[in-house]
Amino acid sequence: MKLSRIAEILKCELKGDGDTEITGVAGIDEAEANQLTFVANPKYIPKIKVTRAGAIILGADAPAATIPTLVAPDPYVTFAKAIEIFYQPPKPLPGIHPTATVSPGVALGDNASIGANVVIGEGSRLGKNCVLYPNVTLYPFVEIGDDFVAHSNSVVREHSKIGHRVILQNGAVIGADGFGFAPQPNGPYYKIIQSGVVVLEDDVEIGANTCVDRATVGETRIGRGTKLDNLVQIGHGSRLGEDTAMAAQAGVAGSTRVGNRVFLAGQVGAAGHLTIGDGVVAIAQTGIARSVEPGKIISGSPEMDFNLWKKNYLLMLNFPDLVQTVKHLKKEVEELKKKLAERE
């Protein structure tokens, strides 16, 4: 495809030869003469001069490149859209595989694709264009909107409610029992029935082997547009706001309230029954033990302001030298005391 056509599709300003033929996209280190690449992170700017790519996507404030350039307000998002020009994942044909089990009373929307060994429980309702890959299980009385995609081995438990354009990656579990056990004096834990539901709003994506537990009572809710990476744990009764993201191995304990546009990096953990305000960013491995005000950037365990954490971290690196200095000073003080005592 000619670069000029790509520029037209992506609504970018074209600088350079629009007749350049592009057959695919690649990262800046791997791109070849027939591929389109991009730079969004400033640390990669020096590579603009040495890339082998045939064309590049840059922001308006980036240094000029010697190869044909597409100028975009957001090079990262534009590159994501460029990928779609050259690759679309295979989509299964509509229909119900003969090994699938569709229980009585199930309502399937138009154009559904139900794969091998799928099980759909009684009373469930699915919108149009739903795709259930092999070995997906939907428990009874699930409600699902349009354009739902569930990859192999994902599970949606009873009474869960899922909006439009939701994606479940492989092995995701929606609506498993929350971790609810009441201790008894001198006896075993008493299992608390988890009678609540899980609600996934529109445009949510749940990563592979991620678990969103059902509430004891009420609901666990994931807000519109929120994205959960692989191996994320959402405790029962928690609520995540809109356009929030959690990276791999992050988790929130039960009844946590997470605001809109929050980012929890990898292995962040939050104790239960607290609130994380809108726009909070938690650096990887942060341990959140108390509520966090909106807009904060936090790090460390227990959590603290990121700038304070950086200062503490630098002090920690210098701590061994500091200990030696204190020991040396202590020795000098003892020697001075001894000399003063001798003079007296």
MARVO-464686 format. One record per residue (C-alpha): x, y, z. Coordinates in pm, whole numbers, plus 50000, padded with zeros to 5 digits. Last residue first. Example, Ala and Ser with C-alpha at 12.3 -4.5 7.8 and 13.67 -1.06 7.14 Angstrom:
[[51367,49894,50714]]
[[51230,49550,50780]]
This chain:
[[54119,51655,58400]]
[[54355,51620,58106]]
[[54302,51242,58098]]
[[53925,51284,58085]]
[[53953,51518,57789]]
[[54169,51264,57603]]
[[53919,50984,57671]]
[[53626,51194,57560]]
[[53812,51279,57238]]
[[53880,50909,57173]]
[[53513,50824,57229]]
[[53409,51103,56993]]
[[53649,50976,56725]]
[[53510,50623,56755]]
[[53154,50750,56726]]
[[53253,50952,56419]]
[[53398,50641,56254]]
[[53091,50433,56340]]
[[52864,50709,56207]]
[[53064,50724,55883]]
[[53047,50346,55844]]
[[52672,50354,55891]]
[[52639,50636,55635]]
[[52840,50436,55383]]
[[52601,50143,55428]]
[[52300,50380,55402]]
[[52393,50541,55072]]
[[52155,50325,54866]]
[[51890,50372,55135]]
[[51925,50748,55115]]
[[51867,50730,54740]]
[[51555,50521,54799]]
[[51427,50763,55060]]
[[51461,51053,54818]]
[[51286,50855,54543]]
[[51007,50757,54786]]
[[50952,51121,54878]]
[[50913,51207,54510]]
[[50671,50916,54461]]
[[50447,51016,54752]]
[[50414,50723,54989]]
[[50278,50368,54985]]
[[50361,50115,55253]]
[[50537,49976,55066]]
[[50687,50200,54800]]
[[50541,50418,54527]]
[[50278,50685,54473]]
[[50173,50940,54212]]
[[49872,51127,54348]]
[[49595,51269,54129]]
[[49304,51187,54362]]
[[49385,51119,54729]]
[[49491,50769,54833]]
[[49316,50552,55093]]
[[49535,50336,55313]]
[[49757,50028,55287]]
[[49863,50050,54923]]
[[50173,49836,54863]]
[[50354,49959,54553]]
[[50518,49681,54354]]
[[50527,49881,54028]]
[[50448,50255,54053]]
[[50094,50356,54154]]
[[49934,50630,53945]]
[[49620,50800,54081]]
[[49396,50975,53829]]
[[49074,50948,54027]]
[[49106,50849,54392]]
[[49198,50515,54546]]
[[48950,50433,54823]]
[[48991,50176,55101]]
[[48799,49874,55229]]
[[49057,49617,55126]]
[[49434,49641,55105]]
[[49581,49732,54766]]
[[49859,49546,54590]]
[[50069,49667,54299]]
[[50245,49375,54130]]
[[50269,49547,53790]]
[[50146,49905,53760]]
[[49817,50042,53893]]
[[49689,50318,53666]]
[[49378,50514,53764]]
[[49174,50681,53491]]
[[48853,50678,53700]]
[[48847,50583,54067]]
[[48920,50261,54256]]
[[48700,50162,54551]]
[[48817,49853,54740]]
[[48545,49633,54890]]
[[48759,49318,54881]]
[[49130,49320,54815]]
[[49286,49479,54508]]
[[49539,49305,54288]]
[[49829,49359,54053]]
[[49998,49054,53905]]
[[50002,49200,53553]]
[[49907,49564,53496]]
[[49588,49739,53609]]
[[49418,50002,53396]]
[[49134,50248,53465]]
[[48926,50391,53183]]
[[48612,50410,53401]]
[[48597,50328,53770]]
[[48675,50005,53953]]
[[48441,49880,54224]]
[[48525,49607,54474]]
[[48261,49381,54630]]
[[48471,49070,54604]]
[[48840,49106,54533]]
[[48979,49182,54188]]
[[49289,48975,54109]]
[[49508,49036,53803]]
[[49700,48753,53636]]
[[49693,48899,53283]]
[[49616,49269,53234]]
[[49292,49443,53331]]
[[49155,49717,53108]]
[[48877,49961,53203]]
[[48668,50104,52920]]
[[48348,50131,53120]]
[[48374,50047,53488]]
[[48436,49708,53651]]
[[48175,49633,53917]]
[[48161,49378,54201]]
[[47802,49365,54315]]
[[47555,49355,54602]]
[[47605,49084,54862]]
[[47910,48862,54906]]
[[48035,49008,54581]]
[[48151,48803,54283]]
[[48522,48772,54218]]
[[48700,48911,53913]]
[[48983,48673,53827]]
[[49254,48716,53564]]
[[49392,48407,53398]]
[[49438,48588,53066]]
[[49342,48954,53065]]
[[48997,49113,53104]]
[[48892,49383,52857]]
[[48610,49628,52932]]
[[48446,49808,52640]]
[[48100,49835,52802]]
[[48050,49760,53174]]
[[48146,49439,53350]]
[[47909,49364,53637]]
[[47982,49082,53881]]
[[47709,48947,54106]]
[[47620,48903,54473]]
[[47517,48593,54668]]
[[47863,48483,54779]]
[[47769,48230,55045]]
[[47996,48273,55345]]
[[48203,47963,55421]]
[[48242,47905,55797]]
[[48608,47868,55895]]
[[48673,47567,56114]]
[[48626,47562,56491]]
[[48775,47675,56817]]
[[48592,48005,56792]]
[[48455,48040,56439]]
[[48625,48239,56164]]
[[48391,48362,55887]]
[[48506,48284,55534]]
[[48458,48500,55225]]
[[48722,48500,54952]]
[[48481,48585,54671]]
[[48317,48307,54477]]
[[48396,48312,54106]]
[[48215,48581,53908]]
[[48427,48624,53599]]
[[48715,48383,53543]]
[[48968,48459,53268]]
[[49135,48148,53127]]
[[49205,48287,52783]]
[[49123,48654,52730]]
[[48778,48796,52795]]
[[48672,49082,52568]]
[[48374,49313,52622]]
[[48226,49494,52324]]
[[47887,49557,52488]]
[[47807,49500,52855]]
[[47841,49197,53083]]
[[47614,49097,53371]]
[[47701,48794,53585]]
[[47401,48594,53707]]
[[47592,48265,53722]]
[[47964,48247,53649]]
[[48149,48347,53333]]
[[48439,48117,53249]]
[[48730,48152,53004]]
[[48877,47830,52870]]
[[48917,47953,52512]]
[[48863,48321,52436]]
[[48540,48506,52510]]
[[48445,48782,52267]]
[[48129,48992,52313]]
[[48013,49199,52017]]
[[47670,49278,52168]]
[[47571,49251,52534]]
[[47586,48962,52781]]
[[47344,48851,53055]]
[[47428,48529,53241]]
[[47137,48332,53383]]
[[47307,47994,53403]]
[[47688,47947,53387]]
[[47877,48039,53071]]
[[48165,47807,52991]]
[[48418,47858,52710]]
[[48577,47534,52591]]
[[48626,47643,52229]]
[[48589,48014,52141]]
[[48270,48205,52217]]
[[48213,48488,51969]]
[[47913,48719,52009]]
[[47794,48909,51700]]
[[47452,48992,51848]]
[[47361,48993,52215]]
[[47369,48699,52456]]
[[47104,48593,52709]]
[[47144,48312,52960]]
[[46836,48132,53093]]
[[46997,47792,53106]]
[[47373,47762,53097]]
[[47590,47795,52787]]
[[47859,47530,52748]]
[[48121,47550,52472]]
[[48271,47217,52371]]
[[48359,47336,52019]]
[[48289,47699,51932]]
[[47977,47918,51933]]
[[47979,48197,51674]]
[[47679,48430,51702]]
[[47551,48619,51395]]
[[47220,48722,51549]]
[[47166,48718,51924]]
[[47139,48400,52126]]
[[46864,48360,52387]]
[[46911,48053,52608]]
[[46587,47903,52740]]
[[46702,47545,52716]]
[[47077,47486,52742]]
[[47326,47530,52458]]
[[47585,47255,52470]]
[[47855,47279,52202]]
[[47978,46960,52033]]
[[47790,47032,51708]]
[[47955,47376,51676]]
[[47700,47658,51668]]
[[47714,47906,51383]]
[[47888,48218,51260]]
[[48235,48175,51108]]
[[48539,48227,51327]]
[[48733,48552,51311]]
[[49101,48556,51225]]
[[49290,48848,51377]]
[[49316,49152,51148]]
[[49659,49267,51035]]
[[49788,49523,50786]]
[[49554,49817,50832]]
[[49498,49728,51197]]
[[49867,49779,51272]]
[[49830,50136,51144]]
[[49567,50203,51410]]
[[49814,50111,51683]]
[[50073,50329,51511]]
[[49832,50623,51530]]
[[49774,50558,51899]]
[[50148,50569,51964]]
[[50216,50864,51734]]
[[49961,51090,51907]]
[[49906,51421,51726]]
[[50038,51262,51404]]
[[50299,51354,51143]]
[[50354,51075,50891]]
[[50713,51081,50768]]
[[50906,50980,50459]]
[[51272,50916,50551]]
[[51533,51179,50651]]
[[51353,51243,50980]]
[[51275,51582,51133]]
[[51311,51612,51509]]
[[50988,51546,51702]]
[[50752,51832,51796]]
[[50478,51741,51547]]
[[50476,51381,51664]]
[[50630,51109,51453]]
[[50520,50813,51240]]
[[50800,50667,51028]]
[[50861,50548,50675]]
[[51072,50291,50488]]
[[51229,50167,50809]]
[[51604,50108,50835]]
[[51630,50321,51148]]
[[51955,50512,51201]]
[[51852,50878,51226]]
[[51524,50812,51405]]
[[51713,50602,51659]]
[[51822,50913,51850]]
[[51452,50982,51925]]
[[51404,50652,52111]]
[[51438,50804,52459]]
[[51163,51054,52370]]
[[50896,50777,52367]]
[[50651,50814,52076]]
[[50860,50697,51782]]
[[50704,50506,51493]]
[[50755,50235,51228]]
[[50628,50164,50875]]
[[50775,49878,50676]]
[[50909,49826,50323]]
[[51265,49933,50401]]
[[51287,49717,50714]]
[[51169,49772,51071]]
[[51331,49571,51353]]
[[51482,49843,51572]]
[[51200,50095,51515]]
[[50927,49845,51587]]
[[50742,49701,51291]]
[[50460,49767,51043]]
[[50367,49609,50710]]
[[50372,49621,50331]]
[[50454,49987,50271]]
[[50531,50114,49921]]
[[50669,50470,49907]]
[[50460,50669,49660]]
[[50390,50938,49920]]
[[50752,51053,49912]]
[[50816,51306,50187]]
[[50607,51464,50460]]
[[50250,51337,50497]]
[[50017,51494,50753]]
[[49811,51223,50915]]
[[49444,51126,50888]]
[[49518,50756,50946]]
[[49337,50645,50630]]
[[49476,50933,50422]]
[[49829,50884,50552]]
[[49803,50514,50467]]
[[49694,50606,50114]]
[[49992,50841,50074]]
[[50221,50568,50206]]
[[50128,50347,49912]]
[[50000,50000,50000]]
